[in-house]
Amino acid sequence: MKQGLSIFWILYMLFFAIPFPMLLYYNIKSDNMPNLMERDPWLSLSLVGVSVLLWIILLIGYYRKWVIRTFSIKRNIEKLKNTGEPREAKIIAAVKVSKPNVAYDTYELTLQFKNLAGSEIRQKTTINDSKSYERRYEVGKTVGILLDKEANKVPYLIIASTEVSINKTIVVLVNLAWLAFTCIVAGYFVYSYSSESEGMGWRFMSLGHPLLVCPAALLFYRILGAIIHSKFLGKPNELFLIKFKGIRTTARLIKASQTGMYINEQPMINFELEFTDQHNQKHKANLKKIVDLLDLDITKQEHVSIFYLKENPQKIALEKDLNEIKGEF
């Protein structure tokens, strides 16, 4: 259900980022033909430059996310196999999520092990099993894992027996997809110039042109998503850092109050907490998080389980939230 909602919202936002600005621009233009002679050529050229810059930033970002990130993860896995901190993890839940008649089985595992600070944690992960006949990933069994000692790069942990390789076919297809998208963007520049310039160069470029509005909208979505995730849901890197290097303790809930902010009709709650660290020193810290309406009972609890960073006790996270974050290895 959540995946379906995500796809819906992605398509919804893409509509307002690409087709909608085009429909709006060309409908307005057909009703009110601009007088290109009156346009400032330097302003138009400046807008063209801004448009090109925005598209370049977008295309570089997409290439890093679609292609370069794959090679970066492969390099990090190879490094982990040599320098990772070894641990024994117990499988406390295993769900087969692969479809029938596939080359290998895929499992969603919940592992229980001690983190880098010695606190016991649970981590959900999805793993591909090419040797399903060995039945290695059944509930109750243990597996060797390797943790990133700094907990600052994806993946933060791997199964010790992991073998990594890159599917060259997929990499080629992704590169072709990126190249096709780049060609579409370049082609739209050519099409716009040939159909709208009327021998007056780039004077037709305006603040409302799709060449400028579309990349601006796409970048706006990326920035807005990053802000919402870091401010309201927590930065993924920071959450993993707290989970893998943090110390577990019980905190007293001093006060829980609404901030007035809602995300998808769910309130943001400010938790005022007090806890004692490993040196028996007391700390007070605030934690803001979106709380599901079905989980509002947490605001009435006297004590909650949290993790905090030894080097910075103000960096905290609820154990319940940390148990929900997932990694794919």
C-alpha positions as CSV (number, residue, x, y, z in Angstrom):
1,M,0.0,0.0,0.0
2,K,2.8,2.4,1.0
3,Q,4.7,1.6,-2.2
4,G,1.5,2.3,-4.3
5,L,1.1,5.6,-2.5
6,S,4.7,6.5,-3.2
7,I,4.3,5.7,-6.9
8,F,1.1,7.8,-7.0
9,W,2.8,10.8,-5.5
10,I,5.9,10.5,-7.7
11,L,3.6,10.5,-10.8
12,Y,1.5,13.3,-9.4
13,M,4.6,15.5,-8.8
14,L,6.1,14.6,-12.2
15,F,2.9,15.8,-13.8
16,F,3.2,19.2,-12.3
17,A,6.9,19.3,-13.0
18,I,6.9,18.5,-16.7
19,P,3.5,18.1,-18.6
20,F,1.7,20.8,-16.7
21,P,4.2,23.6,-17.3
22,M,4.3,22.7,-21.0
23,L,0.5,22.6,-21.4
24,L,0.2,25.9,-19.5
25,Y,3.0,27.6,-21.5
26,Y,1.8,26.6,-25.0
27,N,-1.9,27.3,-24.3
28,I,-1.0,30.8,-23.1
29,K,1.3,31.4,-26.0
30,S,-1.3,30.4,-28.6
31,D,-3.7,32.9,-27.1
32,N,-1.1,35.7,-26.7
33,M,1.7,35.6,-29.2
34,P,4.7,37.5,-27.8
35,N,6.4,40.4,-29.6
36,L,10.0,39.2,-29.7
37,M,11.3,42.5,-30.9
38,E,10.4,44.0,-27.5
39,R,12.3,41.3,-25.5
40,D,15.6,42.1,-23.9
41,P,18.1,39.8,-25.6
42,W,20.6,39.8,-22.7
43,L,17.8,38.8,-20.2
44,S,16.8,36.0,-22.5
45,L,20.4,34.8,-22.9
46,S,20.7,34.9,-19.1
47,L,17.6,32.8,-18.7
48,V,19.0,30.3,-21.3
49,G,22.2,30.1,-19.2
50,V,20.2,29.5,-16.0
51,S,18.2,26.8,-17.8
52,V,21.3,25.0,-19.1
53,L,22.9,25.2,-15.6
54,L,19.8,23.7,-14.0
55,W,19.6,20.8,-16.5
56,I,23.3,20.1,-16.0
57,I,22.9,19.9,-12.2
58,L,19.9,17.6,-12.6
59,L,21.6,15.3,-15.2
60,I,24.8,15.0,-13.1
61,G,22.7,14.3,-10.0
62,Y,20.7,11.6,-11.9
63,Y,23.9,10.0,-13.2
64,R,25.5,9.9,-9.8
65,K,22.4,8.3,-8.3
66,W,21.7,5.8,-11.2
67,V,25.2,4.8,-12.2
68,I,28.1,6.1,-10.0
69,R,26.3,5.1,-6.7
70,T,26.4,1.4,-7.9
71,F,30.1,1.4,-8.3
72,S,30.6,3.3,-5.0
73,I,28.6,0.7,-3.1
74,K,30.6,-2.1,-4.8
75,R,33.8,-0.4,-3.7
76,N,32.5,0.0,-0.2
77,I,31.5,-3.7,0.1
78,E,34.9,-4.8,-1.0
79,K,36.5,-2.5,1.6
80,L,34.2,-3.8,4.3
81,K,35.2,-7.4,3.5
82,N,38.8,-6.4,4.5
83,T,38.2,-3.8,7.2
84,G,34.7,-4.5,8.6
85,E,34.1,-5.2,12.3
86,P,33.0,-8.9,12.6
87,R,29.8,-9.8,14.5
88,E,27.6,-12.8,14.9
89,A,23.9,-12.0,14.1
90,K,20.9,-14.1,15.1
91,I,18.1,-14.4,12.5
92,I,14.9,-13.6,14.5
93,A,12.6,-13.2,11.4
94,A,12.9,-14.3,7.8
95,V,10.3,-13.7,5.1
96,K,10.7,-14.9,1.5
97,V,9.8,-12.0,-0.8
98,S,11.1,-13.3,-4.2
99,K,8.7,-14.2,-6.9
100,P,8.4,-17.8,-8.2
101,N,10.7,-19.1,-10.9
102,V,13.5,-16.6,-10.3
103,A,17.2,-17.4,-10.5
104,Y,17.7,-16.9,-6.7
105,D,15.6,-16.5,-3.6
106,T,15.3,-13.1,-1.9
107,Y,14.7,-12.8,1.9
108,E,13.8,-10.0,4.2
109,L,15.7,-10.8,7.3
110,T,15.6,-9.2,10.8
111,L,19.0,-9.7,12.4
112,Q,19.8,-9.2,16.1
113,F,23.4,-8.4,17.1
114,K,25.6,-6.1,19.1
115,N,26.5,-2.8,17.5
116,L,29.9,-1.1,17.6
117,A,29.2,0.2,21.2
118,G,28.1,-3.2,22.5
119,S,24.4,-2.4,22.6
120,E,22.1,-5.0,21.1
121,I,20.1,-3.9,18.1
122,R,17.9,-5.3,15.4
123,Q,18.4,-4.6,11.7
124,K,16.1,-5.4,8.8
125,T,17.8,-6.2,5.6
126,T,17.0,-7.7,2.2
127,I,19.4,-10.3,0.9
128,N,19.6,-12.5,-2.2
129,D,20.4,-16.1,-1.6
130,S,22.1,-17.9,-4.5
131,K,22.4,-21.1,-2.4
132,S,18.9,-21.6,-1.1
133,Y,19.5,-25.4,-0.8
134,E,21.8,-24.7,2.1
135,R,18.9,-23.1,4.1
136,R,21.3,-20.6,5.6
137,Y,18.7,-17.9,6.4
138,E,16.2,-19.7,8.7
139,V,14.9,-18.2,11.9
140,G,17.1,-19.1,14.9
141,K,20.3,-19.6,12.8
142,T,23.3,-17.2,13.1
143,V,25.2,-15.5,10.3
144,G,28.5,-13.7,10.3
145,I,28.3,-10.0,9.5
146,L,30.8,-7.2,9.0
147,L,30.1,-3.7,10.3
148,D,31.4,-0.4,8.9
149,K,33.6,0.9,11.8
150,E,32.7,4.5,11.0
151,A,29.0,3.8,10.1
152,N,29.1,6.6,7.5
153,K,28.9,4.8,4.1
154,V,26.4,2.6,2.4
155,P,26.3,-0.3,3.1
156,Y,26.7,0.0,6.8
157,L,26.9,-3.8,7.2
158,I,27.2,-6.9,5.0
159,I,26.9,-10.6,5.4
160,A,30.4,-11.9,5.8
161,S,30.0,-14.3,2.9
162,T,28.8,-11.6,0.5
163,E,30.1,-11.8,-3.0
164,V,29.7,-8.7,-5.0
165,S,29.5,-8.2,-8.8
166,I,27.9,-5.7,-11.1
167,N,25.3,-6.7,-13.7
168,K,26.8,-5.2,-16.8
169,T,23.6,-5.5,-18.8
170,I,21.7,-3.4,-16.2
171,V,24.5,-0.8,-16.1
172,V,24.5,-0.5,-19.9
173,L,20.7,-0.1,-19.9
174,V,20.8,2.5,-17.2
175,N,23.5,4.4,-19.1
176,L,21.4,4.2,-22.2
177,A,18.3,5.5,-20.3
178,W,20.3,8.4,-18.9
179,L,21.7,9.2,-22.4
180,A,18.2,9.0,-23.9
181,F,16.9,11.5,-21.3
182,T,19.9,13.8,-22.0
183,C,19.1,13.6,-25.7
184,I,15.5,14.4,-25.1
185,V,16.5,17.5,-23.1
186,A,19.0,18.6,-25.8
187,G,16.4,17.9,-28.5
188,Y,13.8,20.0,-26.7
189,F,16.3,22.9,-26.7
190,V,16.8,22.5,-30.5
191,Y,13.0,22.1,-31.1
192,S,12.2,25.2,-29.0
193,Y,14.8,27.3,-30.8
194,S,13.7,26.1,-34.3
195,S,10.0,26.6,-33.6
196,E,9.9,29.7,-31.5
197,S,13.0,31.9,-32.4
198,E,11.4,33.4,-35.6
199,G,14.9,34.5,-36.6
200,M,15.3,36.5,-33.4
201,G,17.6,34.1,-31.6
202,W,16.8,33.2,-27.9
203,R,14.5,36.2,-27.3
204,F,11.5,33.8,-26.9
205,M,13.0,32.5,-23.6
206,S,11.0,33.7,-20.6
207,L,10.6,32.9,-17.0
208,G,7.6,30.7,-17.8
209,H,9.2,28.6,-20.5
210,P,9.3,24.9,-19.8
211,L,13.0,24.8,-20.5
212,L,13.4,26.8,-17.3
213,V,10.3,25.8,-15.2
214,C,10.7,22.0,-15.6
215,P,14.3,21.7,-14.2
216,A,13.5,24.3,-11.5
217,A,10.5,22.2,-10.4
218,L,12.4,19.0,-10.4
219,L,15.2,20.5,-8.4
220,F,12.7,22.1,-6.0
221,Y,11.2,18.6,-5.4
222,R,14.6,17.2,-4.6
223,I,15.5,20.0,-2.2
224,L,12.1,19.9,-0.5
225,G,12.3,16.1,-0.1
226,A,15.7,16.4,1.4
227,I,14.5,19.1,3.9
228,I,11.4,17.1,4.9
229,H,13.4,14.0,5.4
230,S,16.1,15.6,7.4
231,K,13.9,17.9,9.5
232,F,10.9,15.6,10.1
233,L,12.0,12.0,9.5
234,G,15.6,12.2,10.3
235,K,18.7,12.1,8.2
236,P,19.3,8.5,7.1
237,N,23.1,8.7,7.6
238,E,22.6,10.2,11.1
239,L,20.1,7.5,12.1
240,F,22.4,4.7,11.0
241,L,25.3,6.4,12.8
242,I,23.2,6.5,16.1
243,K,22.0,3.0,15.6
244,F,25.4,1.4,14.9
245,K,27.5,3.5,17.2
246,G,25.0,4.6,19.8
247,I,24.4,3.3,23.4
248,R,21.0,2.1,24.4
249,T,19.4,3.4,27.6
250,T,16.0,4.2,29.1
251,A,15.0,7.9,29.0
252,R,12.3,9.6,31.2
253,L,9.7,11.4,29.1
254,I,9.4,14.8,30.7
255,K,6.9,16.2,28.2
256,A,5.4,15.5,24.8
257,S,3.8,18.4,22.9
258,Q,2.5,19.0,19.4
259,T,4.5,21.4,17.3
260,G,1.6,22.4,15.1
261,M,3.2,20.7,12.1
262,Y,1.5,17.9,10.2
263,I,2.8,15.6,7.5
264,N,0.1,13.6,5.7
265,E,-2.3,14.6,8.5
266,Q,0.0,13.0,11.1
267,P,1.3,15.4,13.9
268,M,4.8,16.2,14.7
269,I,5.5,15.7,18.3
270,N,8.3,17.3,20.4
271,F,9.6,14.9,23.0
272,E,11.5,16.4,26.0
273,L,13.6,13.5,27.4
274,E,16.0,13.0,30.3
275,F,18.5,10.2,30.6
276,T,21.7,9.2,32.3
277,D,24.8,8.3,30.1
278,Q,27.4,5.7,30.7
279,H,29.3,8.1,33.0
280,N,26.3,8.5,35.2
281,Q,25.8,12.1,34.0
282,K,22.3,13.3,33.3
283,H,21.3,14.9,30.0
284,K,18.2,16.6,28.7
285,A,17.5,16.4,25.0
286,N,14.6,17.2,22.6
287,L,13.5,15.0,19.8
288,K,11.0,15.9,17.1
289,K,9.3,13.2,15.1
290,I,6.2,12.5,13.1
291,V,4.0,10.2,15.1
292,D,1.4,7.9,13.5
293,L,-2.1,8.5,14.8
294,L,-2.2,4.8,15.9
295,D,1.0,5.2,17.9
296,L,0.0,8.3,19.9
297,D,0.1,6.2,23.1
298,I,3.9,6.7,23.1
299,T,3.2,10.3,24.3
300,K,1.7,9.0,27.5
301,Q,4.5,6.6,28.5
302,E,6.7,7.5,31.4
303,H,9.9,6.0,29.9
304,V,11.1,5.2,26.4
305,S,14.0,3.3,25.1
306,I,16.5,5.4,23.2
307,F,20.0,5.3,21.7
308,Y,22.5,8.2,22.1
309,L,26.0,8.9,20.7
310,K,28.7,8.7,23.3
311,E,30.6,11.6,21.8
312,N,27.5,13.7,21.5
313,P,24.6,12.8,23.9
314,Q,22.3,15.3,22.3
315,K,22.1,13.1,19.2
316,I,19.4,10.7,20.1
317,A,16.8,8.5,18.5
318,L,14.0,6.2,19.7
319,E,14.8,2.5,19.6
320,K,11.5,1.9,17.9
321,D,12.4,4.2,15.0
322,L,15.8,2.7,14.6
323,N,14.4,-0.8,14.4
324,E,12.3,0.2,11.4
325,I,15.1,1.6,9.3
326,K,16.1,-0.9,6.6
327,G,19.2,-1.6,4.6
328,E,19.6,-3.6,1.4
329,F,22.9,-5.5,1.0
